[in-house]
């Protein structure tokens, strides 16, 4: 999958969970080993996206990492949920 496919996958997984889907934005950045996707949502939706004990966030990370290309030079994916509450 390409970078835009991963971003579209994240959008399609996250949007139904949000009460304010218009506030969803995804920022992509690269490091040496990882491609980081930072999900920014309204502060009222952060808890819904993380879930109890982080179960929803963990499931999202599992699906997104599973969709990553397994080529030798493909970077691992980090999915971060930006918590504006603190």
ROZAGU-726515 format. One record per residue: x, z, y of N, C-alpha, C in turn; residue in three letters; chain. Coordinates in nm, 3 decimals. Example, Ala and Ser with C-alpha at 12.3 -4.5 7.8 and 13.67 -1.06 7.14 Angstrom:
residues 2
n_x;n_z;n_y;ca_x;ca_z;ca_y;c_x;c_z;c_y;resn;chain
1.319;0.780;-0.569;1.230;0.780;-0.450;1.320;0.780;-0.330;ala;A
1.285;0.708;-0.225;1.367;0.714;-0.106;1.290;0.787;0.003;ser;A
This chain:
residues 86
n_x;n_z;n_y;ca_x;ca_z;ca_y;c_x;c_z;c_y;resn;chain
0.085;0.000;-0.119;0.000;0.000;0.000;0.089;0.000;0.124;unk;A
0.042;-0.066;0.226;0.117;-0.068;0.351;0.078;0.051;0.437;unk;A
0.148;0.065;0.547;0.123;0.178;0.637;-0.020;0.177;0.688;unk;A
-0.071;0.060;0.722;-0.208;0.053;0.773;-0.309;0.082;0.663;unk;A
-0.278;0.045;0.537;-0.367;0.079;0.426;-0.374;0.229;0.406;unk;A
-0.261;0.296;0.415;-0.259;0.442;0.399;-0.337;0.507;0.513;unk;A
-0.318;0.457;0.634;-0.391;0.513;0.747;-0.542;0.491;0.731;unk;A
-0.582;0.374;0.684;-0.724;0.347;0.660;-0.779;0.436;0.550;unk;A
-0.699;0.461;0.446;-0.740;0.551;0.339;-0.762;0.692;0.393;unk;A
-0.670;0.740;0.475;-0.684;0.874;0.533;-0.811;0.881;0.617;unk;A
-0.834;0.779;0.700;-0.955;0.776;0.784;-1.082;0.779;0.698;unk;A
-1.083;0.701;0.590;-1.204;0.696;0.507;-1.227;0.826;0.431;unk;A
-1.121;0.899;0.400;-1.137;1.027;0.331;-1.175;1.140;0.426;unk;A
-1.121;1.138;0.547;-1.138;1.248;0.640;-1.268;1.238;0.721;unk;A
-1.306;1.119;0.761;-1.421;1.101;0.851;-1.550;1.167;0.801;unk;A
-1.587;1.155;0.673;-1.712;1.220;0.629;-1.709;1.373;0.635;unk;A
-1.592;1.431;0.644;-1.581;1.577;0.649;-1.599;1.633;0.789;unk;A
-1.594;1.548;0.890;-1.590;1.594;1.029;-1.727;1.594;1.095;unk;A
-1.748;1.692;1.181;-1.868;1.694;1.264;-1.849;1.610;1.390;unk;A
-1.723;1.596;1.432;-1.688;1.518;1.551;-1.588;1.410;1.511;unk;A
-1.633;1.306;1.439;-1.539;1.203;1.391;-1.474;1.122;1.502;unk;A
-1.534;1.121;1.620;-1.475;1.046;1.731;-1.343;1.106;1.779;unk;A
-1.318;1.232;1.746;-1.195;1.298;1.789;-1.078;1.275;1.692;unk;A
-1.103;1.206;1.582;-0.999;1.183;1.481;-0.894;1.086;1.534;unk;A
-0.768;1.128;1.524;-0.657;1.038;1.553;-0.546;1.067;1.452;unk;A
-0.474;0.964;1.416;-0.365;0.976;1.318;-0.238;0.925;1.382;unk;A
-0.134;1.007;1.379;-0.005;0.971;1.433;0.092;0.952;1.317;unk;A
0.168;0.843;1.321;0.263;0.811;1.215;0.405;0.823;1.271;unk;A
0.491;0.893;1.198;0.631;0.902;1.236;0.717;0.898;1.109;unk;A
0.840;0.854;1.125;0.931;0.840;1.012;1.051;0.932;1.026;unk;A
1.097;0.981;0.913;1.225;1.050;0.905;1.305;0.980;0.796;unk;A
1.417;1.037;0.756;1.501;0.972;0.656;1.429;0.952;0.523;unk;A
1.360;1.054;0.476;1.298;1.048;0.343;1.147;1.041;0.343;unk;A
1.084;1.072;0.458;0.939;1.084;0.460;0.876;0.998;0.567;unk;A
0.754;0.956;0.543;0.667;0.898;0.645;0.559;1.002;0.668;unk;A
0.552;1.054;0.790;0.462;1.164;0.821;0.337;1.112;0.891;unk;A
0.222;1.146;0.834;0.092;1.114;0.893;0.034;1.245;0.943;unk;A
0.022;1.258;1.075;-0.034;1.379;1.135;-0.179;1.351;1.174;unk;A
-0.269;1.429;1.118;-0.412;1.413;1.144;-0.452;1.512;1.252;unk;A
-0.502;1.459;1.363;-0.549;1.541;1.475;-0.701;1.532;1.479;unk;A
-0.766;1.647;1.478;-0.912;1.653;1.485;-0.953;1.758;1.586;unk;A
-1.081;1.762;1.617;-1.136;1.863;1.707;-1.111;2.001;1.646;unk;A
-1.089;2.099;1.730;-1.058;2.233;1.681;-1.171;2.291;1.595;unk;A
-1.295;2.247;1.618;-1.407;2.295;1.538;-1.404;2.238;1.396;unk;A
-1.332;2.129;1.374;-1.328;2.063;1.243;-1.206;2.097;1.159;unk;A
-1.112;2.168;1.216;-0.989;2.197;1.143;-1.017;2.275;1.015;unk;A
-1.100;2.376;1.023;-1.133;2.456;0.905;-1.201;2.375;0.796;unk;A
-1.286;2.282;0.836;-1.355;2.196;0.739;-1.255;2.105;0.668;unk;A
-1.153;2.063;0.740;-1.054;1.972;0.684;-0.954;2.045;0.595;unk;A
-0.924;2.168;0.628;-0.832;2.246;0.545;-0.904;2.300;0.421;unk;A
-1.026;2.348;0.438;-1.102;2.400;0.326;-1.062;2.542;0.291;unk;A
-1.139;2.601;0.203;-1.107;2.738;0.161;-0.978;2.739;0.082;unk;A
-0.889;2.827;0.125;-0.758;2.844;0.062;-0.680;2.713;0.055;unk;A
-0.714;2.617;0.142;-0.640;2.492;0.150;-0.672;2.391;0.041;unk;A
-0.782;2.410;-0.029;-0.814;2.321;-0.141;-0.845;2.178;-0.096;unk;A
-0.916;2.161;0.014;-0.949;2.026;0.062;-0.822;1.955;0.107;unk;A
-0.737;2.024;0.183;-0.612;1.965;0.229;-0.523;1.926;0.111;unk;A
-0.516;2.011;0.011;-0.435;1.981;-0.107;-0.487;1.858;-0.181;unk;A
-0.619;1.846;-0.190;-0.678;1.730;-0.257;-0.651;1.602;-0.177;unk;A
-0.662;1.609;-0.046;-0.631;1.494;0.038;-0.486;1.450;0.019;unk;A
-0.395;1.546;0.019;-0.253;1.514;-0.001;-0.229;1.449;-0.136;unk;A
-0.296;1.497;-0.240;-0.280;1.441;-0.374;-0.326;1.296;-0.379;unk;A
-0.440;1.267;-0.321;-0.493;1.130;-0.322;-0.403;1.036;-0.242;unk;A
-0.361;1.079;-0.125;-0.278;0.993;-0.040;-0.142;0.969;-0.103;unk;A
-0.081;1.071;-0.159;0.049;1.053;-0.226;0.034;0.965;-0.348;unk;A
-0.077;0.974;-0.419;-0.100;0.889;-0.536;-0.118;0.743;-0.499;unk;A
-0.164;0.715;-0.378;-0.184;0.577;-0.334;-0.055;0.512;-0.284;unk;A
0.048;0.590;-0.265;0.176;0.539;-0.214;0.238;0.442;-0.312;unk;A
0.307;0.345;-0.260;0.378;0.248;-0.344;0.492;0.319;-0.417;unk;A
0.512;0.287;-0.540;0.616;0.353;-0.621;0.748;0.276;-0.621;unk;A
0.763;0.187;-0.525;0.891;0.114;-0.517;1.004;0.213;-0.493;unk;A
1.123;0.175;-0.532;1.239;0.264;-0.520;1.269;0.299;-0.375;unk;A
1.244;0.207;-0.282;1.277;0.234;-0.143;1.158;0.286;-0.062;unk;A
1.045;0.311;-0.125;0.929;0.362;-0.054;0.948;0.509;-0.019;unk;A
0.915;0.543;0.103;0.930;0.682;0.147;0.815;0.766;0.095;unk;A
0.845;0.893;0.071;0.739;0.986;0.035;0.650;1.010;0.156;unk;A
0.527;1.048;0.129;0.430;1.067;0.236;0.407;1.216;0.258;unk;A
0.407;1.255;0.386;0.370;1.391;0.424;0.243;1.380;0.505;unk;A
0.140;1.449;0.464;0.014;1.452;0.537;0.001;1.590;0.602;unk;A
0.000;1.592;0.734;-0.009;1.717;0.809;-0.140;1.721;0.886;unk;A
-0.200;1.837;0.889;-0.322;1.858;0.966;-0.284;1.944;1.086;unk;A
-0.297;1.888;1.204;-0.256;1.955;1.326;-0.360;2.061;1.360;unk;A
-0.319;2.186;1.358;-0.408;2.299;1.382;-0.395;2.344;1.527;unk;A
-0.492;2.309;1.611;-0.490;2.344;1.752;-0.550;2.482;1.779;unk;A
-0.592;2.551;1.675;-0.663;2.678;1.695;-0.571;2.791;1.738;unk;A
-0.442;2.781;1.707;-0.351;2.893;1.734;-0.257;2.862;1.847;unk;A
